[in-house]
Amino acid sequence: AMENIPSMIASFITGFSDNVYVALFVINIFLLFWGMWMDTAPSIMILMPLLYPISTQLGIHPVHFGVICILNLMIGLLTPPFGMALFSSQSIGKVRMNKLLRELVPFYVAEFIILGIVTFIPQVSLFLPRLFNLI
């Protein structure tokens, strides 16, 4: 906070474009990269005070933004070089990392397709809360 890093991150993300979809794409890339290196809970505590004001400034619904963030960080847990879930899966399954990664490729493709759908079609993540009048 003393080095003004939150506003630097905000200006970096919004500096690409004022378009919501471009900003969401940049946030997705940032969160995927961040999720590769850090666990989900600390990531949420560190990043959400920085990213939430940006999302509200862009007019993104908080529930939609939360789903995007959790999905990105979950995918990050499963991606190399430091996906903690990969190491757990490797030790439980007693397989080599290269064999595990080869088997996970179809799941990575599906996860990125789902991430794109959830990110760019907000009705997907907001359907159930709106159905039950929760938002």
HUWO-V731821 format. One record per run of one state. SS is the DSSP state (H for helix, E for strand, C for the rest). FROM is the first residue (numbers start at 1). TO is the last residue. Records with the same first field share a line. If there is no record, write none. Layout:
SS: FROM-TO  FROM-TO
//
This chain:
C: 1-4  16-19  38-39  59-61  78-83  94-96  121-121  132-135
H: 5-15  20-37  40-58  62-77  84-93  97-120  122-131
//
